[in-house]
Amino acid sequence: RLHHTSAMSSPRRSPRRNRSTKLQSPLLPLYLNNRWRRQYIDFGHCRISKCTNRLQTADAEQLMELRTHGLSFVALAITAGATASGAMRSSKERDVIDYINTAANIGLNVNDDVNGESSVELASNRGLHRVLILLLDLGCPLKKAACRSNAVVAAIRNGQHTFLWTLSSQNAEQMQVK
């Protein structure tokens, strides 16, 4: 008779997850209410205008929740807008600009980050020229302390060499070698 170890006798586990074992995305903050969780999901589906409307209609308590956690979802808006191509890209870039202006007008931090990349870095890397200029005009730095890189490196890394001129003309003092 063969001796079975517990590993051999246990049923094979499926790589699929059921509801009780489903893993949460590391980007989705678990501490947010359903309104902001829907915001996160809608950005994943590139529904930037819907997210702008949700931000505009939020009450003071809901906005305080974002401020408390230092969130504005601007980095997600940039990521979503950069996924569009062709004629849709210009439309999505306008949607991102509307979202950033809304976030700035209600006092949210527009230079938030996602996966260690700041809003300025993402705009620079993804080729969203007007978004980058807006962020720089709003006072966002080229390098955010909490992030691993900066906008100059991000532009070069993705071949966005024309962005170097924009970055240097907008932030000459930040680009000086010390």
Salt bridges, closest charged atoms under 4 A:
ASP42 OD1 - ARG47 NH1 2.61
ASP42 OD2 - ARG54 NH2 2.68
GLU93 OE1 - ARG130 NH2 3.82
ASP113 OD2 - LYS144 NZ 3.01
GLU117 OE2 - ARG157 NH2 3.16
GLU121 OE2 - ARG157 NH2 3.95
